[in-house]
Amino acid sequence: MAVAAYASLVSLTLVLDNLHYRAEHHCPSLDIKVIKALQEGFHFLLNFVEVHCDKTGEGVEALWRKMAKFAFEAEDTIESLVVNELQWESREDAPDVGCSTFCQDMQKLIEKIEFMKEEIPEDIKKGDDDGGRLLHSMISMTVGSSRAIASTGESIMVGFDKHMNKILGVLTRDSSNLKIFPIVGTGGIGKTTLAKNIFEHPLIKNHFDVCIWVTISQEYSVKRILQNLLNEQENDKNGEGMAQLGERLHKRLFGRRYLVVMDDLWSTEAWDELRMSLPNNGNGSWILLTTRILNVGDYAGGSGNSYLIDFLSDDQSWNLLCKKVFAKDNCPYVELEGIGKSIAKSCRGLPLLINVIGGLLANSSLSKESWELIAQNVNSLGHLKDDDYCLKSISLSYDCLPISVKPCFLYMRVYPEDGWIDVSDLINFWVVEGYLKLGNDQHLEEIGEEYVKVLVDRNLIFVRRRTIGGEIEACGVHDLLRDFCIKESAKECFIYSPKAQHKKILRNPFIDAARLCKRYLCFDCSGRRVKPARFASVKVQKSKYMLADYVEGNPWSNSGSRYRCARCNKKDAIFLEVFKWDAPDGNECFLCSKRSKNNEPTNVALKLVHSSASASAVHLFFCDACEKAYSHNVSRIKLVKTISDGSYDSLQPSGLRYLSIEYAPDINFELPFAFNLLWNLQTLRIQEDSYKATTLVLPPQIWEMAQLRHLDVSKAVLPRPEVTHSKENAFIILKNLQTLSNIKKFMCAKDIFERIPNVKKLVISEPESPSDLSHLRKIESLCIYSGQNIVFPESLKKLDLKFCSMSLEDMIKIGSLPSLEELSLNLSGVQSGWDSIEGEFRRLKGLSITNCDVVYWRADDDCFPKLEWLVLERVQDFEIPLEIGCMNTLRQIELRHCGKCVEESALEICKEHRDLGNENLQIHVADNSWEEHQVNASSLEEPEVMDQILKARLIKIRL
């Protein structure tokens, strides 16, 4: 219960900090002394929870519940009062009575705080530490200060060599028909780790033409899985159904030797629905699947053919534990070895538990006392059955987390099974929920990054992908750990209020949905057309279809090809161009825009509305997930109407912190003046559903959004700020703003720079010239479209220039940037060549060049000393400098639609690296074809092989 109380109090203190800052700038005009008194009271409660969070007992749990509920209700009250105050001050004829009313209500909250203090029992204040508290104190509690070797977050294989070698031998030996290899084992035993290592093995890459990985999970969508198999993760834009996707997958794999890995299969139904799309090519293709259920494995692979994964032996368990704790094969401390082996044995040979307990040990004081206490706690669970034992073992590691990290870990419950979690989005939602407490001179995002590392070090989450700089870019959570988060969150009794909303605004949703589902059907039998022809535009109506056009099967003038019906095979058929009404059943959720079929509307009081209809009520629909998450207060949500142009309205919860709006291109969308009523908004994303987005003019009130952290729009103009108060320097600074994206005609003006001093990511187009961005001293990522005469900040780590005019002098300036790690160039002004001189690009790790008008590229030996990857796209004339071949840091060269001389120079560099002993370099050469060839680099000197490489559609060279 303490975790819920802590999370609610942290969220509330952030709201009060924002209110205090705004009150200092008279937006709104409130009594700062009253706000300070509130801050002091709630900070006392927060500090009390932090100190006594490990206390247990019925009285303590009741106290935590009261604190959580009180903080939640106080935040709701403050948000509503501030919105009322902002509305009141926006009225020209408003009498000056709002502040006194606000102070009276705040005084009531202060009195409740004092009452809450008096309710704290004396025995809680003076209680002694129990065993859990003692264990907690022996674990490294300072975030980022563990004395143990930090975990990489990647999977470690121990005891699986025999399994891996056997399966590799089976998959790569000569065979004919398509075969299935099921790997079966209990959850957490390492099935996915084994399958992943097999999938990524060079022997597999060289043996199969196509290798595809797809995760099924317990709750699955066949359509989504087929899209993943086709490597099309984006939303379906052409209305293809499962039959069409399955047919395309069948065609893509037909005739090719392929390996498809289906991870985490739970049912025979899922297998039946997917199996029909995978062709039997008679050439040794395989389907490798992992499942916890033996019946599913036998059903797919044949009775008795499932490959069972057994538990680790005691020696293997100890070896894995040593790798996790010490990054070595054995224990370097003699006094810990006996205790460590006892702990390893207690993990029952389950790799997941060994990893989790290993993370706990690695972050302990590495003393005999702390390990003995951990062993005592682990051994006390020996009487439990496997499922309960697993969850209780996980709870040992969870209990020793700092309380500041616990809400963040429990948030992992919201992600789907086997989900691919973007770390920047994860941290953003931690911030939105109010889980991150401000530290000393640290941004919340930096604190979130530390918390991610803590969870990786404890092996509670794992790394899926890292950036070129080694930072964690994507992560995941094991199913068993996710189950623990769900159960523990339910025990904590979190009280949630909607802080995020995903909104879609459509002028005519029926037509919009139909637009995505175009069909051509035979007029006689409703079969599908086969070949295209010209149209005759005659509108008709048919059944459940709309906007149908009459189409004749006339031949093209030269080819003689005609329409042919796939069902009745009639060549001169008449077809209808139709838009099928294929929209999902049900109503759109008010918060997440997902649809629910059976939910009844919920009556919500339309309070705090910036209109005359303040006493009205509205009917809102919530999907099952949102209704369950906000079941405590779904009917009490207070709303504000911020967006209305007469043809559409948009309602937002008053405490909103994250707002994503997608609107149709036929809507004249604007952000109104009332938008500042969302005074706690942190993230604003506005996207037009069109490739050619219209320019949105942001309102001046955007400069009053003191909490704004991320502003991402399709295309927008940022207005010049207005000083609305006579008091000198009394303007709000957007000190939290981290991201400012897609700003057109950006003005490099002092009054703008002063208001966004901490921005880290900036995406602008057509900035004024000259563009002196050197005043933005915290910026790390910069993308510019159509710019010239630019002065770059020295803090840049990532630079992306598109259609910019750059002289050779400009390139020298870019090369001298001291922190630059990634550079992408799509230029138009460099005509003759590019000379990279000694001392440039000292820290550059990644370089991408696209469509550049460069005739030659020369580089000194000392350039690009840390370059790891090079991407060239649609570059025809120049050769890659051979000096790049002298860098042993280079890992990958990728060529896309490049000229022959570019490809030949890349192969020369490949030879250079082979001579230097660099066996990690990969070269990829690709064009629009799906064909794939793999060539061993040892044969590069043979003329026929060189010719084969240069003619290949897709080449993958692995040294």
N, C-alpha and C positions, 0 to 999 in steps of 0.2 A: 504493500500500500504506500510505502514511503516514496516509491518511484513515481507514482501518479501525483502525489502531493508535490514532489520536487519539480516535475515537469510543469504542473499548473502554476507554481510560484515563479519559476524562471520565465515562463511566457508572460506572466503579469508584470514582472519587473521590467521586461523589455518594453511593454506598452507604456509603463510609467516613465521610463527614460525618454521615450519618444514624446510623450505629453509634456514633460519638463522642458525639453529642448524647444518644442513648438511654442510653449507659453513664454519662454524667454524672448521669442520673436513675435509675440502678440498674435499668434495664429493657432488657436484662439487666445483672446486676452483673458487669462485666468490668474488666480492668486498662487504664486509660486511657493509661498510658505506652506499652503495646504498640501500641495503636491509633494513637497519635500517630506512633510510629516507622514504622508502615505508611503513614500518610498522607504523611509526609515522603519516603519512598522512591518512592511512586507519583507524587507531585507532581514529583519530579526527572525521572522518565521522561516525564511529560506535557510539562513545560517543554522537555525535549530534543526531543521530536517537534515542538513548535510552532516552535522555532528552526531546526531542520534539515529541515523537512518538504519543502523543494524539492530536496533532494539526490536524485540519481538514480544508478543503477548496480546491478549484480547484488548486490553485498554489502549495499548500503543496503536494497534491496527485501527481502532475506532477513531483515535486522534488523527491519524494520517488521512482517513476518509473525510473527516470534517474539514481539514485543511485543504484538501484537494477540491472539495465542493465549494468552500468559501472563496478560494482563489479564482475558481472558474466563474462563479457568480459575480465577483468583484470586477473581473475583466470585462464581462458582459455589460455590467452597469456602466463602467467608465467609458467603454466604446460608444454606448448609446448616448450618454450625456455629452460627449465631445461632438458627436454628429449633430445633436440638437443645437449645441452651442455654435457650431460652424454654420448651420442653417440660419440660426437666429441672427448672427452677425452679417450674413449675406443680404438681409432685408434692410432696405434703406430707411424704412420707418420704424425699425425695431427699437423699443425702449431699452435702456441700459439696466436690465434686471437679470439677464442670463447668468452673469458671474456669481451673483449672490445665491441663486438657486443651485448652481453647481457646487459652491462651497458648502452649502447645507447638506447636500447629498454626500459629498466627500467626508464631511465630519461624521456622518453616520457610519461610514466604512472605518474610519479611525477608531470609533468607539467599539466596533465589532472586533477590531484587531486586539484591543486591550482586553476584551472579554475572552478572546481566544487564548491570549497569554495566561489568563487566570485559570483556564481550563486544563493547563498542562499539569499533570500529576507530579508531585515531588519525587516519587520513586523513579520516574522516567529521567528527571534531571540528574539524579544521583545514582542511577543504576550502574551496576558493575558490568564489565565486559564478559560475555559468555565465550564459548569456544569459537563460534562463528566470527565474533568480533576479533578474537585473537588471530584466527586464520587470516582474516581480512587485513589486519595490521601487518602481517608478514609478507603480503604481496606488494610489489612495487605500485604505489598509488599515484605517483606523479605521472601525468600523461606525458609520454614521449621520453621518459627517463629510466626505462628498464635497464638493468645491468646485464640482462641476458642478450644473447645474439638475436637480433631482430629476425623474425620469420619472413621468408620471401613471399609467402602466401601461395606459392606453387605446390603442386602435389609431389610427394616423395613416394617412390615405390620401394617397398621392402618385402621380400618373400614372394614376389610375383614373377621373378625371372623365368621359372619353369613354365608358368602359365603363358607368359608372353611368347617365349620361344616356340611352344607347342602350337599356339594359335597362329603365329606368323607362318609356321611350316604348313599348316592346313590351308590357310588362305592363299598361299602363293604356289602351291603345287598344281600341276596340270589337272584340269577337270573340264567338264563339258557343260552340263546344265547348271542353271542358277541354283545356288544352295544357300541354306540358312544356318547360321551359327549362333545359337542362343547362349548367353552367359547369364547364369542364375546365381543369386546370392542374397543374403539379407541386407537390409539398409545399412549403409555405412561401412560395408566390408571392402569397398574399393572397386566395384564393377566399372564405374564411369572412369576412374583413374586408369584402370587397365585398358579399357577400350580406347581412351584418348591417346595413350602412349602407343598403342598399336596403330591407330589411325594416323599418327604423325610420324611413324617410323619410315625412314628412307626406302626400305624394302617394299613397303606398301605403295609409296608414291611412285616408285619405278615400275611396279608390276601392273597397277591398274591405270586405265585411261582417265577415269573419273572417280574421285573420292568425295562423298557427301556425308555430312554429319547433320542429324536432326534429333531434337529432343521432343519426346512425346508427352510425358507427365500424366498425372492422374486425371486432371481436367484438361482435355485437349480439344482442338478444333482441326478437323481434317483439312479444311481449306487453308488455315494458317500453316499447317505442316507441309502441304503441297507447295505453298508459296515459298517456304523455307528451302524445300528440296530444289526448287527452281532458282533459289537465291534471289527471290523477289520479296523482300521483307516489307516494302512500302505498301500503303493501302491500295486496295484494288481499285483502279481507276476506270477499267473498261467493263466492269460488271461480269467478269468471268465466273462461272460456277465451278463446282468441284469436278464435274465431268470434263470441262474444257481444260482445267489445270492438269488433271490427271492425264488427259490425252497429250498435252504438250510435254509433260514429263516423260511419258512413254516414248514419244518421238525423239526427245533429246538423248535418251539413254539407249535407244535402239541401235544395235550393231556395235556397241562399245563395251569393253570390259570394265565393269564398274564395281565399286564397293560402297554400299550405303550402310551407315551405322545409325540404328534407331535406339537411342538411349532412353531408359526409364519407361519401358512399355508396361502397361498395367492391365490391359484387357485384350481378349481375343477379338472383340468387335473392332478395336482400333487397328489391329493387324489386318483383319479382313478388308477394311476400307482402304488401306494403303497398299496392300500387296498387289492389287489388280493393276496399279499404275507402273509397276516395275517389270520390264520385259525379261523373258528368258531368252537370252541371245545365243546360248549354247557355246559360250566362249570363256567360261570360268568366272563369271560374275558371282559376287557374294553379298548377302545381307547379314550384317553382324548386329545382334540386338542384345540389350541388357534388360533384365527384369528381376523383380523380387519374387515373382510367383512361378513356381515350377510348372504348374498346369499351362500357363501362358507360353513358357519356353517350349514345352513338349508339343503344344498345339501348333506353334509356328515351325519348329524344326523337326518334328516327328517324335513320337514317343521314345523316350530313352536317349535322345540325342542332345539333351541340354548339358552344357558344361558347367559343373558346379564349382563355385569358389569356396574354399574352406577357410576357416579362421586361421590367423597367424599363430605360430607356435610361441612358446614363452621366450625363446631366444630371439625370434624375429620381432616379437613385440618389444623387447628390450632394445634391440638394434634400432627400430623405428623411433622409439622414445628418445634415445641418445641423439639421433639425427635432428629431431625436433627441438630438443632442449639445448644441445651443445654444438649442433652442426658437425658432429663427428660420429664415428662408428662405435665409440665407446665413451664411458664416463671418465672425465679427467680428475674427478674427486673420489678418492677411495672410500671416504666416510659416507658418501651418498649412494654407492653402488648397490649395497644390499637393500636399502630402502627403495631405491629406484626400481630394482627388479621386482620387488613385491608389488609396487604400484602398477608396473607394466603387466604383471600377471593378473591383477584385479581388473584390467580392462577387457578381459575375456577374448583377446585376440581380434578385437574390432578396431580397425585402423582409425575410424572417425573418433572414437573415444580416446585412443592413444594421442591423436593430434590435439584434441581439446585439452586433455589433462597435461599434455606436453606444453601447451601454451601457458597453462596455469603454473607449472613448475618453472618454466623459463622466466617468468615474471616474478618469481618469488625471490627471497633474499639469498637463495642457494645455500642455506644453512641446514644443518642436520635437524634442528628443531622444527623449521618450517616444513621440511619434507616429511618428517614423522607425523606432523599434524595433518598434512594432506593425505598421507597413507592411512591414517586413522579414519578420516572422513570417507575415503574411497572404500576401505574394507568394511565399514559399517553398512554398506549397501549390498553386501554379498547375498542377503536372503531374498532380494527382489528378483522378479522375472526379467527377462531380457529387455522388454520395452520400457518398463518402469525403471530398471537399472540404468538404461541409456539416458533417459530424461533426468534422473537424479544426478548422474555423473556430470551431465552438462550443467546442471544447476550449481555444482560446486565451482565451476569456472565463472559462471554468470554472477554468483554471489560475491565473488572477489573483484568484480569490476568496480571502478569508481562509480558512484551514483550518477555522476554527470554523464557517463557513457551508457548507462543502462537503458534510458528511454530511446536512445539512438539505435541500440541493438534490437530492442523489441519492435522498433518500427519496420524491421525487415519482414515482418509478418504481412505487410501490405503487398509485397511483390509475389508474382505467381511462382509456382514450383519451377525450379530450374531456370529462373529468369536471369536474363543478362542485364545487370544493373549498372547504369552509367553513374560513375562516382560523383561527377559534378551535379547531376540531377538529384542524387541521393542527399548530398550535403545541402542543396538548395531547399529540399523539402524538410530536412531537419531544422533549417532556419525558419521556414514558414510555420512549422508546428511550434516553434518557440522552445526547442529542446536544448539549444546551445546558449550557455551563459557567457557573457562578455568577460574576456580576460584582460591582462595587462597589455595595452597597446596592440592587441591582436584583433583582426577582423574575424567575424563569425566563421567565414569560409576557411580561414587558416586553422581555427579550432576544430572545425569539422574534418579537415584533412588529418589532423593529429588523431582524432577519434577513429577514423578509418584505419589508420596504422595500428592503433591499439587493438582493434578487433581482429586485424590480420595477425598481429603478434600472438594473440590469444587463440588463434586458429578457429575463431567463431565465424569468420567469413573467409573466403579465398579469392585470390586474384585471378581474373580472367584475361586481362590485357593491361599492359603498361605502355606509357608514352615513350617516345624516343629518348626522353630525358630520364626514364626510369620511374616516373610517378605512376601511381595506380590510376588507370583510366576506367576500367570496368571490373566489377567484382560479382560474386555470387554467394549464395548461402545454401548449405546442404538441406535437403528436405527435412531431416530429423531436427536440425537446429531451427528451421522455420516452424516446425510443429511446436517446438518448445516456446518460441516467441508468441505464438498464438495462444497457447495455454497460460503462459505467464502473464500476458496482457489481460486475459480474462480474469485472472486472480487479482490483478492490480486494480481492476474496476476503473480504468481511465474514463474520464468524461470528455468527450470530443465535441468541438464546435467546428462547423465548416469554415475552414480557412483557405480553401482552394476551390476555384470554379473554372470549368472548361465550357465555354459558351460558343454555340454555333448560331449565327444570325442569317436566316434565309428569307428572302422576300416571298418566294413561292417554293416551299419545301417539296411539294409534289413533283413539280417540273424538275427541280434540282436532283431529286432522287432518280427520277426517270431518265434524266440526261446521262446517268452513269450506266444505263442498262440497254443500250441500243441493240436491236436484233433485226435480222432480215429473214422473214418467214414466207414460205410458199403459200400462195393464195388458195391453192387447191387442197393441200394436206397439212399445212403449217410446218412442213419440214424446213431445215436450214438451207440457205444457199451455199454453193460451193465456190463459184468463180465470180469476181467483181465485174460489173458493167456500168453503163451510164444510167442516170436516174431521170425519171419524169416526176415532177413534183405535183401530185394530186392527193390531197388529204382525205383519208377515210377513217373509219372507226371499226374496231374489232375486239370483242370480248373484254379481257382485262388489260388490253393494250391501249395506248394513246398516241396521238401525233403520228399516225401511220402515213407513209408516203407510198403512192403507187409507183412501182418500178417495173419496167419492161426488160426482158432478157435480151435486148438487142446486142449484137456482137460489136466489138471494137472495130474501128475502121480497117485496121491492118491485120491484126492477129487472128480474127475469126473466132476467138473464144467466146463462149456464151455462159450465162448463168445455168447452173444445173442444180436441181433439188436433190439433196442428200437422201431423202426418204423415197420419193416416187420416181426419181431419176429422170424427170422430165426436163429436157434441155431448153425448151422455149417457155419455161414457166414464168408466171407473173408473180412478183414478190412484193411484200409490204415491208417498208422500212419502218420499224416500230420501236417504241420506247416502252419497255415492259415496266409495269408498276411493281417494282421488286424491292421497295423500301422495307426495312425491318419492321416487324409487327411491334405494336406497343407504343408507349409514350417516351419521349426523351427526358432523361433525368435532368433535374434542375442544376445539379452540381457537376456531373461528369459527362453529360451528353450521351451516355449509353442509354439503350432502350430496354424497357421492361414491359412484359406482356400483360401481366395480371394485376399490377399494383393499382390501388385506388388512389385518387388524388388526396393530398393533405391540405387542409385549410391552414393558411399562414397569415397572421395579421400583418398587413402592409403598413408598418410603422416607419417613422423617420423618413418619409418620402418627400422628395424635393418637388412637390406639387400640391395641389389642393385636395388630393384624394387620400389624405393621411389616415383617415379612419376606415378605409376599405379593407377588404380581405381578398386574397388570391388563392387559386387552386394550383398547387405545385405537385409535380410527380417526382418521385425518387426511385432509383433502381434499388434492387435488393441489397447490394453492398452498402450503398450510402445510407439507406434506411436503417440497416443494422448498425452501422458505425455511429450514427447520430440519433439512435433510438431514444436517448434521454431527453433530447430537446428539439427533435425535428419539427414539432409544431410550434416551437417558441422562437424560431429563427427570426431575427429582426432584419428587415430588408430596406435597401435604399434603391430608388430609381435614378440611375445616373445617366442612362442613354435613352433618348427618345427623339425621333424626328417625325413623328406622326404615323409612320408606317411600321415601325417596330419599336418595342420597348425592351429594355434589359434591366433585370433586377439582380442585385448583388446582396449577399449577407453583409451586415454592417461591419463585421470584424474581418473582412476578407484581406488576405495577405498575398494570395497568388491568383492572378486572373489571366486566362488565356482565351482570346476571342478569335474565332474564324468566321469571316463573313463572305457572302457571295459577291461576285464582281458587279452585279447589277444594283447594289445598294450604295447609296451615297453616305458612307459611314463617316461619322465624326465623333470625336470625344468632346462631351459637353463641359460647360463650366462647372456643373455639379459633380464632376468626377473627383474633385478634391474631398468629397465626403468620405471616400475610402481612404481615410487618413493613415491607416496602418499598412497600406499596400506596399509590398516589397518587390514583387515580380509582375511585370506587365508584358504580355506577349500578344501582339495583334497581327494576324496573318490573313491576307486576302487570298481566297481560293482561285488564284489565277496566276499564270506565268508572267503576265504583264500587270503588275500591281499598280494601282493608282497611288498618287502621293497623298499621304495623310498629313494634315497640318495639326500638330499637337497644340493643345490649348496652353495659354500662359500659366494656368494653375499647375502644370507639370512641375514647376519650380517650387511648389509648396509641398510636394510629396517627400517629406523628410526621410522616410523609411525606405524609399525606393532603392533597390539593389541591382535589379536587372530590367532593362528596357529594351525589348526586342520587337521590332515592327517590320512589316514587309518593305515599306518605304515611307519615310516620314521627314518632315521639316521641323527642326527644333527652333522654337521662337526665341528671340532675344528676351532675357529676363527683365522684368519690370520691378523697380524698387517701389513698393507700395506704402512704405512707412517713412515718416520724416526723420525718425531717429537714425543717426549715422551708423552705417554698416549693419543695419538691422534686417538683413536678408537671410533667408534659410540657405544653408549649404547642404547639398546632397552628399554628405560625407560618407555615406554607405554605398553609393553607386559604384558597382563593379563593372557592369556591362552596359554598353550603349551601342546598339546595332542598327545598321541600315538607315543612317541619317544622311539625307541628301542635302547638298550645298551647305556642308558644315562650315560654320563661321569660326575662324580662329581669333576669337576676341577675348580680351581680358576678363570681361564680366561673365563669360561662359566658363573659362578655365577656373575662375575663382569658385564657381559653384560645383564643379566636378573634380576636385583635386585628387581623389583616390581611385579614379576609374582605371581598371586593369585591361579591359578588352574594348576596343573601339573599331567599329566597322562604318566607314563613311564613303560617300560617292560624290564626285564633282565638288570637292572642297574649294574654297576660294583660294586664289593664287596671288602671292605665295602663301604656303600653308606651313606656318611655324608651330609645330606640335611639341616643341621641346619643353613647354611649360607643364605638360602632363608628365610629372616625374615618376609616377607609379605605374604607368602603362607597360604592360608586358606583351600584349597581342594587338597588332594593328593590321587592318585590312583596308585598302584604299582602291576604289574604282575611279578611273579617269581623273587622275591627279597629276600635278606637275609643280616644280619648284617647292619641294617638300623638305622641311627641316625635321629630322627624326629624333625622337627622345632616345637618350642613351640607355634607358632601362629596358628597351625592347628585347624580348626573347623570341618572338615569332612575328614575322613580317610577310604579308601577302599583298603583292602589287598586281592589279589587273587593269590592263588597257591604260597604263600610265606611261607618260613620256619621261624617260630617264636618259640622261646623258652619261658619258663615261665618267665624268666627274661625280655625278650622283652615285654611280656604282662604287666608286672609291669610298665615298662617305658611308655607304651601306656596309662595305667591307670592314670599316673601322669601328662599327658598333660593338662595344665590348662584351655585351651579354647575349648577342644574337645566336640562337640555336637552330631555328628553322626559317628558311627563306623560300618563298614561292614567287616566281616571276612569270607574268604574262604581259609582256611589254610591247610597246609600239615605236619607241623613239630611238632604240639602239640599233643602228643600221649597219655599221661597219664591223665591229668586233668587240670582244671583251677580253681585256688583259687583267688577270688576277695576279697581283704582285705580292711580294713577300710580306708577311705580317698581317694579311687580311684574313677575315673570317676565322679567327683563332678558336672560337667555341662552336662553330657551325657543325651541327650533326645531320641535318637534312636539307637537301636542295632540290627544288622542283622547278623546271623550266618548261614553259608551254608557249607555242606559237611565237617565239621570239624571232625578230628579223636580224639575226646575228650571223655574219658570214664566217667568222672564226672565233675560237675560244682558246686562249692561251693561259697557262697557269704556272707560277713558279713552284719549285719543289716544296717550299715551306708554307704554301697556301692550304687551307682546308685540313689542318692536322688532325681534326677529330671527326671528319665526315664519315657517317655511317650508312646513309642511303642517298641515292641519286635517282630522280625521276625526270625523264625527258618525254614530252608529248608533242606530236606534230612538229617536230624539228627535222629539217631536211638536209641542210647543207654543211654544217660544221662537224668536226670530229671532237670527241671527248679527249681532253688532254691526257697523255699517257702518264703525266706526273701524278694524276689521281691514283694510278695503279701502284704507286709507291706507298700508299697509306694502308697499313694493316688494320685500321679501324673499319674500313669499308666492308659492309655486309651485303648490300643489295643494290643492283642497278636495274631499273625498270624502264623499258622503252615501249612507248605506245604510238603506233602509226608514224614511225620515224623513217628517215631515208637510209639507204644502204650504207653510206659512209659512216653514219652514226652507229649502226649495228656492228660494222666491221671494227670500229675503234673500241666498242664495248668488249668484243671478243679478244682484242689485243690486251686489254686491261685484265681480262680473265686469265690469259696466259701469264701475264706479269705476276698476278697473285698466286698462280699455281707455282711459279718458280720461287716465290717468296715463302711458300709453305702455308698460305692462308687458305684453309679448307672450308671456310664459312661463307665465302662470297657466293651469292646467287644472282643470276642474270635472267630477267624475264623480258621476252620480246613478244608483243601482242598486237593484233589488229582486230577487225570485227568478227573474224571467224571463231567457231567453237572448237576447231581442230586443235589437238595438243600433241606435241612431240617432246620427248625427253632425251637429251644427248649427254653422254658422259664427257666431262671436260678433258679427260685424258686423251680423247680422240680428236681434239680440236685442230691438231696440225695436219690431219688427213684432208686433202682437198675435197673429196666427195662429201665428207662430213660437214666441212665448212659450207659447201654449197647447199646441203640439206638444211643447215641452220638458217641461212639467209632466206631460204624459200619457205620456211615453216610459218604456219599461221600463228601458232602460239608455242613459244619455246621456253623451256624451264631447264636451266643449266645448274647442276648442283655439283660442287667440287667434292 
